[in-house]
Amino acid sequence: MVWSYAGGFLMLVLYLWAASQACRFFVEARRSGLTELLLASPVNEKQIVQGQWLALVRMFALPMLLLVGVEMVGAGLAQASWQRIAAQIPTTAPSGAGSVTNSAPRRVVVVTSTVSVTSAASGTSSVGPSLATTILAPATAALTAIANLIALSWFGMWMGLTSRNATLATLQTFAFVQVIPWFVIKFAASMMIWAVMMPWLFKSGFAQTPGWFAWWPLLSAALGALLSVGKDIGFFVWSRKRLYLAFRDAAARNPGQPGGVALRPLPPPVPAPPVIPHESPGINH
């Protein structure tokens, strides 16, 4: 479980690195005049963007595969430890055990047998979510990491083309693609899981709490990955469309200048000076 936090920190570093490199090229190209040279060359805007994307893939393919593999192993081990903790939670006796007679020995025997039967049933039913969670958690972690890197790269290229400097473009990319959506996804996933699980818990009278505790990481991982991948697809499609269609217009503006700025009006024309007639000396009129 400690490794899950360490793996998250390593993925955070990789995300920042990818966002910085995606933004830096276009910022420096605009500052040095390389963008104008590329636009004046026989290549078009789509080829320029695809060349930058292939350079990012070549730079981050190997580190991404290594860190995603380590993240998958860490996520699997974290889910296995989570399932061991869930299995150690004591199962409470159902409310029907209170109808036993007042004899103390008989009450103990009945309660003990009820708890053991309930524990056996919950342990048998938790095999499914335990196995599914151990398999699903690494797969969702890998899919989410790859989708995040793709979205950061494409949105970072657009931010680098439209921002004043590389630092501002990197911060905007990381905030819009990762930080703000993370809070929204966590809140939305929790609310959706509670909305799905609460009717079932009320119906069962909270007697199957350990089973619900075993299903919680499975639902959280699946729903969080679904929302995160959907968010990344949206950023990828929007950034790709803007880069292909508005690349020349964005490159023609100064860094930080908003589009549609009205030009300064021209000064009023100066009237021509009056014509003074020339008089020859010595001539009397």
C-alpha positions in Angstrom: 0.0 0.0 0.0 3.0 2.3 0.6 4.1 1.6 -3.0 0.8 2.8 -4.4 1.7 6.3 -3.1 5.2 6.0 -4.4 4.0 4.9 -7.8 1.6 7.8 -7.8 4.4 10.2 -7.1 6.5 8.8 -10.0 3.5 9.1 -12.4 3.1 12.7 -11.2 6.7 13.5 -12.1 6.2 11.8 -15.5 3.1 13.9 -16.2 4.9 17.1 -15.4 7.8 16.2 -17.6 5.5 15.3 -20.5 3.5 18.5 -20.1 6.7 20.6 -20.0 8.3 19.0 -23.1 5.0 19.3 -25.0 4.7 23.0 -24.3 8.4 24.0 -24.7 8.9 23.3 -28.4 6.3 25.6 -29.7 7.1 28.3 -27.2 10.8 28.3 -28.2 9.9 28.0 -31.9 7.7 31.1 -31.8 10.4 33.0 -29.8 13.2 32.1 -32.3 11.2 32.6 -35.5 11.2 28.9 -36.4 7.4 28.8 -36.6 7.4 31.3 -39.5 10.1 29.3 -41.3 8.1 26.1 -40.9 4.9 27.8 -42.2 6.8 29.2 -45.2 8.2 25.7 -46.0 6.4 23.1 -48.2 5.1 21.3 -45.1 1.6 22.0 -43.8 0.2 22.5 -40.3 -0.8 18.9 -39.9 2.6 17.6 -40.7 4.2 20.1 -38.2 1.9 18.9 -35.4 2.4 15.2 -36.3 6.2 15.7 -36.3 6.1 17.1 -32.8 3.8 14.3 -31.7 6.2 11.6 -33.1 9.1 13.3 -31.3 7.1 13.1 -28.0 6.3 9.5 -28.6 10.0 8.7 -29.2 11.0 10.6 -26.0 8.4 9.1 -23.6 7.6 5.7 -25.0 10.2 3.7 -23.0 9.8 5.6 -19.7 6.1 5.4 -20.0 6.2 1.6 -20.5 8.5 1.1 -17.6 6.6 3.2 -15.2 3.2 1.8 -16.3 4.5 -1.7 -15.8 5.7 -0.8 -12.3 2.4 0.9 -11.6 0.5 -2.2 -12.6 2.5 -4.3 -10.2 2.1 -1.8 -7.4 -1.6 -1.5 -8.0 -2.1 -5.3 -8.0 -0.2 -5.6 -4.7 -2.1 -2.7 -3.2 -5.4 -4.3 -4.0 -4.3 -7.6 -2.6 -3.4 -5.9 0.7 -6.7 -4.1 0.6 -8.5 -7.4 0.3 -6.6 -8.9 3.2 -7.7 -5.9 5.4 -11.3 -6.4 4.2 -11.2 -10.0 5.1 -10.0 -9.3 8.7 -13.1 -7.1 9.5 -15.3 -9.1 11.9 -18.8 -9.9 10.7 -21.6 -8.8 13.0 -24.3 -11.3 13.9 -27.7 -10.7 12.2 -30.6 -9.3 14.1 -32.3 -12.7 14.1 -29.9 -14.0 16.8 -31.7 -12.0 19.5 -34.6 -14.4 19.4 -32.7 -17.1 21.2 -33.9 -18.4 24.6 -32.4 -17.0 27.8 -30.1 -19.9 28.5 -26.6 -18.7 28.3 -24.9 -21.8 26.9 -27.4 -22.2 24.2 -27.1 -18.5 23.2 -23.4 -18.8 22.8 -23.6 -21.9 20.6 -26.3 -20.3 18.4 -24.5 -17.0 18.0 -21.2 -18.7 17.3 -22.6 -20.9 14.7 -24.5 -18.0 13.1 -21.3 -15.9 12.9 -19.3 -18.8 11.5 -21.9 -19.5 8.8 -22.1 -15.8 8.0 -18.3 -15.5 7.9 -18.1 -18.5 5.6 -20.7 -17.2 3.3 -19.1 -13.7 3.1 -15.7 -15.3 2.6 -17.0 -17.4 -0.3 -18.8 -14.4 -1.9 -15.7 -12.2 -1.5 -13.6 -14.4 -3.8 -15.3 -12.9 -6.9 -14.6 -9.3 -6.0 -11.2 -10.0 -4.7 -10.0 -11.7 -7.9 -11.8 -9.2 -10.1 -10.3 -6.2 -8.2 -6.7 -7.7 -8.3 -7.0 -8.1 -12.1 -9.0 -4.9 -12.9 -7.0 -2.4 -10.8 -3.6 -2.8 -12.7 -5.4 -2.7 -16.0 -7.3 0.5 -15.2 -4.1 2.1 -13.8 -2.2 1.4 -17.0 -5.1 2.6 -19.2 -5.5 5.7 -17.2 -1.8 6.5 -17.2 -1.5 6.1 -21.0 -4.7 8.2 -21.6 -3.4 11.0 -19.3 -0.1 11.2 -21.1 -1.7 11.4 -24.5 -4.1 14.2 -23.3 -1.2 16.1 -21.6 0.9 15.9 -24.8 -1.8 17.2 -27.2 -3.2 19.8 -24.9 0.3 20.9 -24.0 1.2 21.5 -27.6 -1.8 23.8 -28.0 -0.9 25.6 -24.7 2.6 26.1 -26.0 1.3 27.6 -29.2 -0.9 30.1 -27.4 0.9 30.9 -24.1 3.5 33.5 -23.3 6.2 31.2 -21.8 6.8 27.6 -21.2 6.3 27.8 -17.4 2.8 29.3 -17.8 1.9 26.8 -20.5 3.0 23.8 -18.4 1.1 25.0 -15.3 -2.1 25.6 -17.4 -1.8 22.2 -19.0 -1.3 20.3 -15.8 -4.1 22.2 -14.0 -6.7 21.8 -16.8 -5.9 18.2 -17.7 -5.0 16.7 -14.3 -5.6 18.8 -11.1 -9.1 20.2 -11.7 -10.6 17.0 -13.3 -9.1 14.9 -10.5 -11.3 16.6 -7.9 -14.3 16.5 -10.1 -13.8 12.8 -10.9 -13.3 11.8 -7.3 -16.4 13.6 -6.2 -18.5 12.3 -9.0 -17.3 8.7 -8.6 -18.0 8.7 -4.9 -21.5 10.1 -5.4 -22.3 7.6 -8.1 -21.0 4.7 -6.1 -23.0 5.7 -3.0 -26.1 6.2 -5.2 -25.7 2.6 -6.5 -24.8 0.9 -3.2 -27.0 2.6 -0.7 -30.3 1.1 -1.9 -28.7 -2.4 -1.7 -27.3 -1.7 1.8 -30.7 -0.4 3.1 -32.4 -3.4 1.5 -30.0 -5.9 3.2 -30.1 -4.0 6.5 -26.3 -3.4 6.6 -25.8 -7.1 7.4 -23.4 -7.6 4.5 -21.1 -4.7 5.2 -17.8 -6.7 4.7 -19.0 -7.8 1.2 -19.8 -4.2 0.3 -16.3 -3.2 1.6 -14.8 -5.7 -0.7 -16.7 -4.4 -3.8 -15.9 -0.8 -3.0 -12.3 -0.7 -4.6 -13.5 -2.6 -7.6 -16.3 -0.1 -8.3 -14.1 2.9 -7.5 -11.3 1.8 -9.8 -13.7 1.0 -12.7 -15.7 4.2 -12.5 -12.7 6.4 -11.9 -10.9 4.9 -14.9 -14.0 5.3 -17.1 -14.4 9.0 -16.2 -10.7 9.7 -16.5 -10.4 8.1 -19.9 -13.5 10.0 -21.1 -12.0 13.2 -19.9 -8.7 12.5 -21.7 -10.6 11.6 -25.0 -12.3 15.0 -24.8 -9.1 16.9 -24.3 -7.4 14.9 -27.1 -10.1 15.5 -29.7 -10.5 19.2 -28.9 -6.7 19.9 -28.9 -6.2 17.9 -32.1 -8.9 19.8 -33.9 -7.6 23.2 -32.7 -4.0 22.3 -33.7 -5.0 21.2 -37.2 -7.5 24.0 -38.0 -6.2 27.0 -36.1 -2.4 26.5 -36.1 -1.6 29.3 -38.5 -3.9 31.8 -36.9 -2.5 31.0 -33.4 1.1 31.3 -34.7 0.3 34.7 -36.3 -0.6 36.3 -33.0 1.8 37.6 -30.5 2.2 35.4 -27.3 -0.5 36.3 -24.9 -2.4 38.5 -27.3 -6.1 37.5 -27.5 -7.8 36.9 -30.8 -10.0 39.5 -32.4 -8.1 42.5 -31.1 -9.0 45.7 -33.0 -6.2 47.6 -34.6 -5.4 51.1 -33.6 -7.1 53.7 -35.8 -5.0 55.6 -38.3 -4.3 59.3 -37.6 -6.5 61.8 -39.5 -5.0 62.9 -42.8 -3.0 66.2 -42.7 -4.4 68.8 -45.1 -2.1 70.0 -47.9 -0.4 73.4 -47.4 -1.8 76.3 -49.4 -0.1 77.2 -52.7 1.7 80.6 -52.6 1.9 82.3 -56.0 5.4 83.2 -57.2 6.1 86.8 -58.0 9.1 87.8 -60.2 11.2 90.8 -59.0 11.1 94.1 -61.0 7.7 93.7 -62.4 5.1 96.3 -61.6 1.5 95.3 -61.5 
